[in-house]
C-alpha cells in the first residue's frame, strides 16, 4: 500500500521532470576479453537497464556483442559513462550525438560495432 498523498506524489513527479537530463557517450565492456561497445545517447539515465533488457531479449540480432552476451552472460559486462553533458544548450541533438560518436569511436576504437 502506498501511504503517499496525492500532493506528495505530484511534488515528486514535478521534481523528476525538473531534474536535469544528460546526453553522452556510454561504454559496455566485456570484462573477460576487454572488447568494448560505445554509443552516443540522448539521455543516459536508465541506459544500462535499457541495454540489459535488449540484450537479454536478443534485440541485437547476429552481432558479436549479442553472441558474447549470450555465451558469457550479463556478469561478464560492465557499464560506464565516458562523457556526459546537460542537454540544456543543445540545439540539434541528432547532430551532436553523431559528432560525439565519431570523436569517441576514433579515441576508443571499440571492438563491438553499434
Order of alpha helices (4+ residues) and beta strands (2+ residues): alpha-beta-beta-alpha-alpha-beta-alpha
